[in-house]
Amino acid sequence: MDFTMHPIGIIHSPFTDKDKTPIQASRSQASGQVEIFPEYVEGLQDLDGFSHIILLYIWHEAQGYDLLVKPFLDEHVRGLFATRYPGRPNQIGISVVGLRSIHGNILEVDGMDMLDKTPLLDIKPYVPDFDIRTGTRNGWYDTRTK
Protein backbone atom coordinates (compact mmCIF):
# COMPACT_ATOMS: atom_id res chain seq x y z
CA MET A 1 0.00 0.00 0.00
CA ASP A 2 1.43 3.38 -1.02
CA PHE A 3 0.38 6.74 0.32
CA THR A 4 1.21 10.34 -0.37
CA MET A 5 1.59 13.16 2.13
CA HIS A 6 1.95 16.85 1.40
CA PRO A 7 3.48 19.45 3.72
CA ILE A 8 1.11 21.91 5.38
CA GLY A 9 3.95 24.31 6.11
CA ILE A 10 7.65 24.86 6.70
CA ILE A 11 9.53 24.94 10.00
CA HIS A 12 12.06 27.75 10.37
CA SER A 13 14.71 27.08 13.00
CA PRO A 14 18.16 28.46 13.79
CA PHE A 15 19.74 25.09 12.95
CA THR A 16 21.30 24.49 9.54
CA ASP A 17 23.82 21.83 10.58
CA LYS A 18 22.56 18.37 11.63
CA ASP A 19 25.50 17.94 14.00
CA LYS A 20 24.63 21.12 15.93
CA THR A 21 20.90 20.44 16.26
CA PRO A 22 19.57 19.43 19.71
CA ILE A 23 18.63 15.76 19.97
CA GLN A 24 15.21 16.40 21.56
CA ALA A 25 12.90 19.38 21.95
CA SER A 26 13.00 18.98 25.74
CA ARG A 27 16.76 19.66 25.59
CA SER A 28 16.45 22.82 23.50
CA GLN A 29 15.96 26.46 24.42
CA ALA A 30 15.95 27.54 20.75
CA SER A 31 13.07 29.56 19.35
CA GLY A 32 11.76 29.45 15.82
CA GLN A 33 8.74 29.81 13.61
CA VAL A 34 6.33 27.45 11.96
CA GLU A 35 4.95 28.87 8.72
CA ILE A 36 1.59 27.42 7.73
CA PHE A 37 0.65 27.49 4.05
CA PRO A 38 -2.35 29.78 3.32
CA GLU A 39 -4.76 26.97 2.44
CA TYR A 40 -4.37 25.50 5.97
CA VAL A 41 -4.50 28.69 8.09
CA GLU A 42 -8.19 28.28 8.97
CA GLY A 43 -7.24 25.07 10.77
CA LEU A 44 -5.24 27.11 13.31
CA GLN A 45 -8.45 28.40 14.88
CA ASP A 46 -8.49 27.75 18.67
CA LEU A 47 -4.88 26.48 18.71
CA ASP A 48 -3.70 29.63 20.53
CA GLY A 49 -5.24 28.37 23.79
CA PHE A 50 -2.66 25.58 24.06
CA SER A 51 0.77 26.09 25.66
CA HIS A 52 2.36 23.20 23.73
CA ILE A 53 1.82 21.56 20.38
CA ILE A 54 3.02 18.38 18.72
CA LEU A 55 4.71 18.84 15.35
CA LEU A 56 4.95 15.96 12.89
CA TYR A 57 7.46 16.54 10.13
CA ILE A 58 9.81 14.97 7.62
CA TRP A 59 13.51 14.57 8.38
CA HIS A 60 14.23 15.94 4.93
CA GLU A 61 18.01 15.60 5.15
CA ALA A 62 18.08 12.07 6.55
CA GLN A 63 19.19 9.56 3.96
CA GLY A 64 18.65 5.85 4.20
CA TYR A 65 18.35 3.86 7.39
CA ASP A 66 19.78 0.93 9.28
CA LEU A 67 17.73 -1.38 11.44
CA LEU A 68 20.50 -1.36 14.06
CA VAL A 69 21.82 2.03 15.20
CA LYS A 70 23.85 3.58 18.01
CA PRO A 71 21.58 6.15 19.73
CA PHE A 72 22.98 9.57 20.60
CA LEU A 73 22.70 8.89 24.34
CA ASP A 74 24.07 5.37 24.49
CA GLU A 75 27.21 3.46 23.58
CA HIS A 76 25.44 0.28 22.47
CA VAL A 77 23.81 -0.65 19.19
CA ARG A 78 20.01 -0.81 19.46
CA GLY A 79 17.12 -1.71 17.23
CA LEU A 80 16.01 1.33 15.21
CA PHE A 81 12.43 1.20 16.49
CA ALA A 82 13.68 1.28 20.09
CA THR A 83 15.31 4.67 19.38
CA ARG A 84 14.44 8.13 18.10
CA TYR A 85 17.23 8.03 15.54
CA PRO A 86 16.39 10.20 12.48
CA GLY A 87 17.31 7.70 9.72
CA ARG A 88 14.03 5.78 9.36
CA PRO A 89 12.10 3.99 6.63
CA ASN A 90 9.55 6.84 6.52
CA GLN A 91 11.68 9.70 7.93
CA ILE A 92 8.86 11.03 10.13
CA GLY A 93 9.90 13.21 13.07
CA ILE A 94 7.86 14.31 16.08
CA SER A 95 8.50 17.09 18.60
CA VAL A 96 6.56 18.68 21.43
CA VAL A 97 7.27 22.41 21.37
CA GLY A 98 6.05 25.38 23.37
CA LEU A 99 3.60 27.64 21.54
CA ARG A 100 4.27 31.30 22.36
CA SER A 101 1.93 32.99 19.89
CA ILE A 102 0.21 32.85 16.53
CA HIS A 103 0.28 35.77 14.08
CA GLY A 104 -1.68 34.99 10.94
CA ASN A 105 0.03 31.95 9.44
CA ILE A 106 3.12 32.10 11.70
CA LEU A 107 3.45 30.15 14.95
CA GLU A 108 6.18 31.34 17.31
CA VAL A 109 7.54 28.31 19.17
CA ASP A 110 10.22 27.30 21.68
CA GLY A 111 12.13 24.04 21.97
CA MET A 112 13.25 23.69 18.36
CA ASP A 113 15.11 20.46 17.60
CA MET A 114 14.71 20.28 13.84
CA LEU A 115 16.63 21.69 10.90
CA ASP A 116 15.69 24.91 9.17
CA LYS A 117 13.27 24.48 6.26
CA THR A 118 11.88 21.20 7.61
CA PRO A 119 8.60 20.25 5.88
CA LEU A 120 5.69 20.17 8.36
CA LEU A 121 3.15 17.36 7.98
CA ASP A 122 0.74 18.03 10.84
CA ILE A 123 0.08 19.84 14.13
CA LYS A 124 -1.73 18.39 17.12
CA PRO A 125 -2.43 20.05 20.47
CA TYR A 126 -0.53 18.66 23.44
CA VAL A 127 -3.13 17.59 26.02
CA PRO A 128 -1.78 16.10 29.27
CA ASP A 129 -4.91 13.97 29.78
CA PHE A 130 -4.14 12.22 26.47
CA ASP A 131 -0.35 12.49 26.25
CA ILE A 132 1.03 11.81 29.74
CA ARG A 133 1.33 8.19 30.84
CA THR A 134 2.25 7.08 34.35
CA GLY A 135 3.96 3.86 35.35
CA THR A 136 5.95 3.69 32.12
CA ARG A 137 9.06 1.65 31.39
CA ASN A 138 11.93 3.21 29.46
CA GLY A 139 13.83 0.15 28.23
CA TRP A 140 17.53 0.61 27.53
CA TYR A 141 17.30 4.35 28.23
CA ASP A 142 17.05 3.70 31.97
CA THR A 143 20.24 1.62 31.99
CA ARG A 144 22.30 3.42 29.33
CA THR A 145 25.99 3.86 29.91
CA LYS A 146 26.44 7.37 28.53
N, C-alpha and C positions, 0 to 999 in steps of 0.2 A: 504494500500500500504506500503510495507516494502522497505527499501533501506539500502545499506551498504556503509560505507565510510572507507577509509584507510588513516592513517597518511602519510604525505609526509616528515615528519621530527619530530624533538624533540626540544622543547624549554628548554634552560638551563638558569635558573635564580638564584639569590642568595637566593630565598625564599623557605624554606622547611616547614614552619609552616603557615597554612591558616590564623591564627589570626594575623600574623605579615606581611601579604602581603598587599600592597597598594590596595585601593578599585577601583582605576582607573589609567590608564596609565598617564593621564594628572597630576596626583598627585604624580608621582614617578620620582625620579632622578636615579633609579637603572639601571645599565647596565647589559647586558647579551648577550647570543649568541643563534642564531637559527641555528640548524644543519639540513641541507637538505639531505635526503637520496640520494645516488648516482644516482639512476634512474630518479631523478627529477632535477638534477643540471642544465641541459641544459635550463630549463625553467627560470633560473635566468638571462639569457641574457638580457641586457638593464635595469635591475632593479636598477643598481648602480647610475643611473641618478636621482633617486627620493630621496628626503630628508626624507620622511615618508612612511611607509607601513602599511597596515591593515593586522593583523594576525587573522585568524579564527582557533579556537582550541577547544579541549574538556576539560571541567572541570573534569578531571579524578578522583579527590577525592571527588567530590560532590556526595552525595547519597540521592536519593529521591527528592521530591519536595512537596511544598504546594502551593495552588493557592492564598492564602493570606499570605503575609510576611511582616515583619517590615524591611524596607530598612536601610542600614547603616547610612544614613544621615537624618533620620526622626524618630519621636517617634510614628507615627501612622501606623497601619496595612494598607497595600495597595495591590491591585491586582498584582500578580506576573508579568504579562505582562506590567505593568506600572512601572516596576523596572528593575534594572540590577543585581538582586540577582542571585547568581550562581546555586542554586538548581532549575533545570528546567527540563521539560519533555525530552528534547534532549541534555542537558548539553553543549550547544555550547557557547563558549566565543568569544569575539571580542575585539581587542585592536588596537589603532593607536599608533605606536612606531616610534621613530626616527631611521633612518638607517644611521649608521656611515660609514660602509664599508662592502665589501664582499671579502672574501678570499677563493676561491674554493667553498666548500659547506657550509661555515660558514658565517652567517650574524652577524655583530656586531651591536647591537641595544641599544637604551636608552629608558627609560620609562617603564620598566618591571613591570607588575602587575599580573603576573601569577606564579604559583608554578613551581619549578624545575621539569624537566622531563615531562612537559605538552606535550601531542601529538598535533602536528600541522596538521591542515586539509588543509589550503590554505593560500596564500599570494596574496594580491591585492595592486597595487600602490595607494597611497593617492593622489588624484587630486582635488585641491580646486574647479575647475569648476564643478566637479561632486558631491563633498562631502560636500561643505559648503552650507547651506540654510540660507536665511535671513527671517526676519519676523516670526520666529518660536515661538511657545508656549511651555512652559516647565511644564505644569500641576502642580501637587503637589509640585514639586521641587522648584518652585518659591515662594511658601508659607509655606515651611517646617518650623518646629519649632526648629530644632536642629542647 
